[in-house]
Amino acid sequence: MNSVTRTAALVAGAVVMLVAPVAAMKAMRDPGDPRLTVGAAPAATLVPGDVRDATGRMIAGAVWTGLVTYDLRTGSPVMAAAESVTSDDRRVWTVRLRQGGRFHDGTPVTARSFTEAWTAVVREGWHGAPMLTDVARVKGATPRGDEIGGLAVKDDRTFEVTLDEPLNGFPSLLGDPAFLPMPDGVLRSRDWASYGRRPVGNGPFKVGAHGPKETVLERPGARAVAVKAMPDAAKQYAAVELEDLDVATAVPADRHETMDGEFRGRHLTLPGRTMTYLAFPSWEERFTPAIRQALSMAIDRNAVTEGALGHQATPANSLIPPGIRFGSREGQCRLCVHDAKAAGAAWTDAGGFKGTLTLWHSPADSPWVEALAEQLRKGLTIDVQPRPVEPADLRTALDERRVDGPFVVHSTAPYPAPVGALRPLLETGGGQSDGYFSGLITQAERAPSPENGVIPARLAESALLRDMATMPLWSAHDHFVWSERVRGVTADPFTGLRLDRLSLKG
């Protein structure tokens, strides 16, 4: 079975539990510990508007109930704390809350719990601020601004959100941690440090304890969940094998090939929402569409994802990451298929170019960039030189038009819709100004409904793939394995592991 087929076989929206024999030598956990345990890298913070990593998102999804959640099968938004999110023009949205919502401290969840929390996210410059300022484009939301004019409270259960431009995907945004509510006490005190040590949410779990070694989440009438700080994937994997841990949220590269045999029926590969691309500076005329197409065919994406990337990514066959299920279609990027012979012929026909091909990238990407550079050297017989630069320096170089070759772009779709993944590609910094592509993106966002926006988004994707101005490489994915005593292991690309679905067999 080849890697693409194997990866596809592992991807599942629902998990079927199969019982596998337990090796006699496996050590069992302390029988006095009734908790469910999950291994994960430590969260940078538990302040919801500042969440910036997968562990933080996973815990936020258990401790808070946002306005919407996401359907596990389709990725579509499902009303949660919101009773409704409606608009007549897709620019002015009315949010109506369900009755009876309360935080874990007993205080009510009101319209101000949301509007003032969102204002804090922007004012404090937290990680989630661009979701309001750049993605939703809430009227009056400016970086570090004290007030947001586009937020208006109508009554305790109703508030209005005015956007700078129509956006039919606005309800889909509202499941992000940037849009979670916070209780009145912390909003008044602004003691974010204390709040981060023991946050108060409105979700199914409350934080019982939080420290450097573990975060304990408690739920009335159910088992507590302990999220253990285990950044090393190999240690997580081994702990689940020994049944000292219930769920691992990472799988080491050297166990990817044996995972199915060792955890048959007890593993899941979750498609991601982050894509890696190569973009091209528009001011470098030697990178014609024909040259870019030849470069794409010369790249063996499977070899890089299985080698330097350690089976932690899926080769791209589209501009849109596979974690976007709504409106998705696979196999759109025919030029993403490695074809050394066709690449060489296309390169020759295009006339090639003289000089060095420089690959601009972050130092963190060096291992796989070196592998890709070697492929291009051998496949096209050209001089390829990686150029590692810090992200801030790359942005400056792009602004000053000093970038003279392809540059690496990592982009994360902010909400589950094709246009959500495509819109950020307008802002890669390469100076692309294709009015046709940008016009289609605007059509997709302003369409009467997200469903009506799928066709213009697909046309935009086809246009970009035709010229290969932004070349898709691969998308990151997540792995989970779990012990024989656990059931209900489910996940989605925007929340991660659903801790509220975990339970014990029997």
C-alpha positions in Angstrom: 0.0 0.0 0.0 1.5 3.3 -1.0 1.7 6.3 1.4 -1.2 8.2 -0.1 -3.5 5.2 0.1 -2.3 4.3 3.5 -2.9 7.9 4.8 -6.3 8.0 3.3 -7.2 4.6 4.9 -6.3 6.0 8.3 -8.5 9.1 8.0 -11.9 8.6 9.6 -14.7 10.7 10.8 -15.9 8.1 13.3 -13.9 5.5 15.2 -14.8 1.8 15.3 -13.6 0.2 18.5 -11.9 -3.2 18.2 -10.5 -5.1 21.1 -6.9 -6.3 20.7 -5.1 -8.7 22.9 -3.1 -7.2 25.7 0.5 -8.4 25.9 1.2 -10.0 29.2 4.2 -7.9 30.0 2.2 -4.6 29.8 2.2 -2.6 33.0 -1.1 -1.4 34.2 -1.9 2.0 35.7 -2.5 2.6 39.3 -5.9 1.1 39.9 -6.6 3.8 42.4 -6.5 6.5 39.7 -10.0 6.7 38.1 -9.1 9.5 35.7 -8.9 9.4 31.9 -5.4 10.5 30.9 -4.3 12.3 27.7 -0.8 13.1 26.7 0.0 16.3 24.9 2.5 19.1 24.6 2.1 21.7 27.3 -0.3 24.5 26.4 1.3 28.0 26.1 -1.7 29.6 27.9 -5.3 28.8 28.9 -6.6 32.3 28.4 -9.1 31.6 25.6 -8.4 34.6 23.4 -4.7 34.0 23.5 -4.8 30.2 22.8 -2.1 29.5 20.2 -1.5 25.7 20.1 -3.3 22.4 19.6 -3.3 21.6 23.4 -4.8 25.0 24.2 -7.5 24.5 21.6 -8.3 21.0 22.9 -8.7 22.2 26.5 -10.6 25.3 25.5 -13.1 23.0 23.6 -13.8 21.2 26.9 -13.8 24.2 29.4 -15.8 26.6 27.3 -18.9 26.4 25.2 -18.6 28.8 22.3 -21.3 30.3 20.2 -21.0 27.4 17.7 -19.2 24.0 17.6 -18.4 21.9 14.5 -20.1 18.9 13.1 -17.6 16.0 13.1 -18.7 14.7 9.7 -19.2 17.8 7.7 -17.3 20.5 9.6 -20.3 22.8 9.4 -21.1 25.1 12.4 -23.7 23.8 14.9 -25.3 26.2 17.3 -24.0 25.8 20.9 -24.1 28.8 23.3 -25.9 30.7 20.5 -29.6 30.0 19.8 -29.2 31.7 16.5 -26.7 33.7 14.4 -28.6 35.5 11.6 -28.2 38.3 9.0 -30.1 39.7 6.1 -27.1 41.1 4.3 -24.2 39.0 5.6 -22.6 42.2 7.0 -24.7 43.0 10.1 -25.1 39.8 12.2 -27.5 39.3 15.2 -26.4 36.8 17.8 -29.0 35.5 20.2 -27.9 33.4 23.1 -29.6 30.4 24.6 -31.3 30.9 28.0 -29.7 29.8 31.2 -26.0 29.8 30.3 -23.7 30.1 33.3 -20.0 30.1 34.0 -18.6 27.7 36.5 -18.5 30.4 39.1 -22.3 30.6 38.9 -22.4 34.0 37.1 -24.6 34.3 34.0 -23.3 34.2 30.5 -24.6 37.4 28.8 -24.1 39.2 25.6 -21.5 41.4 27.3 -19.6 38.2 28.3 -18.8 37.9 24.6 -18.5 41.5 23.4 -16.2 42.6 26.2 -14.1 39.4 25.9 -13.7 40.1 22.2 -12.8 43.7 23.0 -10.1 42.4 25.4 -8.7 40.1 22.8 -8.1 43.0 20.5 -7.1 45.5 23.1 -4.5 43.2 24.7 -3.1 42.1 21.3 -3.7 38.4 22.0 -3.1 35.6 19.5 -6.7 35.6 18.5 -6.9 39.3 17.7 -6.4 38.8 13.9 -9.5 36.7 13.8 -11.5 39.8 14.7 -9.4 42.5 12.9 -8.3 40.7 9.7 -10.6 37.6 9.2 -14.0 38.7 10.4 -13.0 42.4 9.9 -15.4 43.6 12.6 -16.1 47.3 12.1 -13.8 49.4 14.4 -11.6 46.5 15.4 -8.1 47.8 15.0 -4.9 46.3 16.6 -4.7 47.3 20.2 -7.8 49.3 20.0 -9.7 50.1 23.2 -13.2 49.9 21.7 -14.9 48.0 18.9 -17.6 50.1 17.3 -19.1 47.1 15.4 -20.2 45.4 18.6 -23.5 46.5 20.1 -25.4 44.9 23.0 -29.1 44.9 22.6 -30.1 43.0 25.7 -28.7 40.4 28.0 -29.1 37.7 25.4 -28.7 39.6 22.2 -25.8 41.5 20.5 -25.1 42.8 17.1 -21.9 42.5 15.1 -21.2 44.8 12.1 -18.5 43.8 9.7 -16.6 46.1 7.3 -17.6 43.8 4.4 -20.1 41.0 4.0 -18.9 37.5 5.0 -21.3 34.6 4.7 -18.8 32.4 6.7 -19.1 34.5 9.8 -21.0 31.9 11.9 -18.3 29.4 11.1 -15.7 31.6 12.6 -17.4 31.7 16.0 -16.1 28.3 17.1 -12.6 29.7 17.4 -11.2 30.3 20.9 -10.8 34.0 20.0 -14.6 34.3 20.2 -15.1 32.6 23.6 -16.8 34.4 26.5 -15.2 35.4 29.8 -16.9 36.1 33.2 -17.5 39.6 34.4 -15.1 39.3 37.3 -12.0 38.9 35.1 -13.2 41.3 32.5 -13.3 44.0 35.2 -10.1 43.1 37.0 -8.1 42.3 33.9 -6.0 40.0 36.0 -5.2 37.7 33.1 -2.3 36.0 34.8 -4.5 34.7 37.6 -7.2 33.8 35.2 -4.8 31.8 33.1 -3.7 29.7 36.1 -7.3 28.7 36.9 -9.7 29.9 34.1 -13.4 29.9 34.6 -15.4 28.8 31.6 -18.9 27.8 30.7 -18.4 24.4 29.1 -18.9 20.8 30.2 -15.6 20.6 32.2 -14.2 23.0 34.8 -10.5 23.3 35.5 -9.9 21.5 38.8 -6.1 22.0 38.8 -3.6 23.4 36.4 0.2 23.1 36.7 3.3 22.4 34.7 2.8 18.7 34.8 -0.9 18.3 34.2 -4.2 20.0 33.8 -7.1 18.3 35.5 -10.6 18.8 34.1 -13.6 17.9 36.2 -17.2 17.2 35.1 -20.2 16.5 37.3 -21.2 12.8 37.1 -18.3 11.8 34.9 -14.7 10.9 35.2 -12.1 13.6 35.4 -9.7 14.0 32.5 -6.0 14.7 33.2 -4.1 16.3 30.3 -0.5 15.4 31.1 2.3 17.5 29.8 4.2 15.1 27.5 5.9 17.0 24.6 7.8 13.9 23.5 5.7 11.8 21.0 7.8 8.6 21.7 7.0 8.8 25.4 3.3 9.3 24.8 3.2 6.3 22.4 5.2 4.1 24.8 2.9 5.1 27.7 -0.2 4.1 25.9 1.4 0.7 24.9 2.1 0.1 28.6 -1.4 1.3 29.4 0.0 4.0 31.7 -1.8 6.6 29.4 -5.2 6.4 27.8 -4.7 8.7 24.7 -1.6 9.9 22.9 -2.0 13.0 20.7 1.2 12.4 18.7 2.9 9.4 17.1 6.7 9.4 16.5 7.9 9.1 12.9 9.5 5.7 13.5 6.2 4.1 14.6 4.1 5.3 11.8 4.6 2.2 9.7 3.8 -0.1 12.6 1.0 1.9 14.2 -1.8 -0.1 12.5 -0.5 -3.4 13.7 0.2 -2.2 17.2 -3.0 -0.3 17.7 -5.4 -2.0 15.3 -8.7 -0.3 15.5 -7.3 2.2 18.1 -5.7 4.9 16.0 -6.8 7.9 14.0 -5.2 10.3 11.6 -6.9 13.6 11.5 -6.6 15.8 8.4 -5.2 19.2 9.1 -6.2 22.8 8.2 -2.7 24.1 7.8 -1.0 24.0 4.4 2.6 24.6 3.3 3.1 26.4 0.0 5.9 27.8 -2.1 5.0 31.3 -3.3 6.8 33.3 -6.0 7.7 37.0 -6.0 5.8 38.6 -8.8 8.6 41.0 -9.5 10.9 38.2 -10.6 9.9 37.8 -14.3 12.0 34.7 -14.8 9.5 32.6 -12.8 7.0 32.3 -15.6 3.9 30.0 -15.3 5.7 27.4 -17.3 8.8 27.5 -15.0 6.6 27.3 -11.9 4.7 24.3 -13.4 7.9 22.5 -14.2 9.2 23.1 -10.6 6.0 21.7 -9.2 6.2 18.4 -11.2 9.9 18.1 -10.2 9.0 17.9 -6.5 8.4 14.4 -5.0 6.1 15.4 -2.2 5.7 11.8 -1.0 9.4 11.5 -0.5 9.6 14.6 1.6 6.6 13.9 3.8 7.8 10.3 4.4 11.4 11.4 4.9 12.3 14.8 6.3 8.8 15.4 7.6 8.5 12.1 9.4 5.1 11.0 8.2 3.5 14.1 9.9 2.1 15.6 6.7 0.0 14.6 3.7 1.1 15.5 0.1 -1.1 18.2 -1.4 -3.4 17.5 -4.3 -5.3 20.8 -3.9 -4.7 24.3 -2.7 -7.2 23.7 0.2 -6.2 21.6 3.2 -8.0 18.2 3.6 -9.3 19.3 7.0 -11.8 21.6 5.1 -14.5 19.1 4.5 -17.3 21.5 3.5 -17.2 22.2 -0.3 -14.0 20.2 -0.7 -12.8 18.3 -3.8 -9.6 16.3 -4.1 -7.2 15.8 -7.0 -7.4 19.3 -8.3 -3.7 19.8 -8.6 -2.5 17.5 -11.4 0.8 19.4 -11.4 1.4 18.3 -7.9 2.0 14.7 -9.1 5.7 14.0 -9.3 6.7 13.4 -12.9 10.5 13.8 -13.4 10.4 13.2 -17.2 7.5 15.7 -17.8 9.2 18.2 -15.4 12.5 18.1 -17.3 10.7 18.4 -20.7 8.6 21.4 -19.5 11.7 23.0 -18.0 13.6 22.7 -21.3 10.6 24.0 -23.3 10.3 27.0 -21.0 14.0 27.8 -21.5 15.0 27.4 -17.9 16.9 30.3 -16.4 20.4 31.2 -15.6 21.8 31.7 -12.1 20.9 30.3 -8.7 17.4 29.4 -7.6 17.2 30.6 -4.0 14.7 29.1 -1.6 13.8 31.5 1.2 12.5 29.9 4.3 12.3 29.9 8.1 15.2 28.2 9.9 12.7 25.7 11.4 12.0 24.4 7.9 15.6 23.7 7.0 15.5 19.9 7.1 12.8 19.5 4.5 13.9 22.5 2.5 17.3 20.9 2.1 15.6 17.7 0.9 13.5 19.6 -1.6 16.5 21.5 -2.9 18.4 18.3 -3.5 15.4 17.0 -5.5 15.4 20.1 -7.7 19.2 20.0 -8.2 19.1 16.4 -9.5 15.8 16.6 -11.3 16.4 19.8 -13.2 20.2 20.1 -13.1 20.1 23.6 -11.6 21.9 25.3 -8.7 19.5 25.5 -5.8 20.5 27.3 -2.6 18.3 27.4 0.6 18.3 30.7 2.4 17.1 30.5 6.0 15.8 33.8 7.4 13.7 34.6 10.4 10.0 35.2 9.6 10.1 38.9 10.5 13.2 39.4 8.3 11.5 37.5 5.4 8.5 39.8 5.7 10.7 42.8 5.5 12.6 41.4 2.5 9.2 40.8 0.8 8.1 44.3 1.5 11.3 45.7 0.1 11.1 43.3 -2.9 14.5 41.8 -2.1 13.3 38.2 -2.3 14.6 36.8 -5.5 13.2 33.2 -5.5 10.4 31.0 -4.1 9.6 31.5 -0.5 7.9 29.2 2.0 4.4 30.1 3.2 2.5 28.3 6.0 -1.2 29.1 6.1 -3.9 28.0 8.4 -7.6 28.1 7.4 -9.4 30.2 10.0 -12.8 28.6 9.4 -14.1 25.5 7.5 -14.9 26.7 4.0 -12.8 26.7 0.8 -12.7 30.5 0.7 -11.4 30.5 4.2 -8.3 28.7 3.1 -7.9 30.7 -0.1 -8.3 34.3 1.2 -4.9 34.2 3.1 -3.1 33.4 -0.2 -3.9 37.0 -1.3 -1.6 38.2 1.5 1.5 36.0 1.1 3.6 39.0 0.4 4.6 38.0 -3.1 2.9 40.9 -4.7 0.3 38.8 -6.6 -2.4 41.1 -7.9 -4.6 38.9 -10.1 -7.9 40.8 -10.2 -9.7 37.7 -11.4 -8.6 35.6 -8.5 -9.3 38.3 -5.9 -12.6 39.1 -7.5 -13.7 35.4 -7.1 -12.7 35.4 -3.5 -14.9 38.4 -2.9 -17.8 36.7 -4.7 -17.3 33.6 -2.6 -17.4 35.6 0.7 -20.4 37.8 -0.3 -22.5 35.0 -1.8 -26.0 34.6 -0.2 -24.8 31.5 1.7 -21.6 29.5 2.2 -23.1 26.9 -0.2 -23.4 29.6 -2.9 -19.8 30.6 -2.3 -18.4 27.2 -3.1 -18.5 27.6 -6.9 -16.6 30.9 -7.1 -14.1 29.6 -4.6 -13.5 26.5 -6.8 -13.0 28.8 -9.8 -10.5 30.8 -7.8 -8.6 27.7 -6.9 -8.5 26.5 -10.5 -7.2 29.9 -11.6 -4.4 29.8 -9.1 -3.4 26.2 -9.8 -3.3 26.9 -13.6 -0.6 29.5 -13.2 0.9 27.9 -10.0 1.7 31.4 -8.6 1.3 29.7 -5.2 2.4 26.0 -5.2 0.8 23.6 -2.6 3.2 21.2 -1.1 1.6 19.4 1.8 -0.7 19.7 4.9 0.1 18.8 8.4 -2.1 16.1 10.1 -2.5 14.8 13.6 -2.2 11.3 14.9 -4.0 9.7 17.9 -3.6 6.2 19.5 -5.4 5.0 22.6 -5.6 2.2 25.2 -8.0 -0.7 25.1 -10.2 0.7 27.9 -11.2 3.9 26.1 -14.0 4.6 23.7 -15.3 7.7 22.0 -12.1 9.0 20.6 -13.2 11.6 18.1 -11.6 14.8 16.8 -12.1 17.7 14.3 -9.4 19.9 12.7 -10.6 23.1 14.4 -11.0 21.8 18.0 -8.8 18.8 18.1 -9.5 15.8 20.4 -13.0 16.1 21.8 -12.4 15.5 25.5 -16.1 15.6 26.3 -16.6 12.5 24.1 -14.1 10.3 25.9 -15.4 7.5 28.2 -14.5 4.0 29.5 -15.7 0.8 28.0 -18.3 -1.1 29.9 
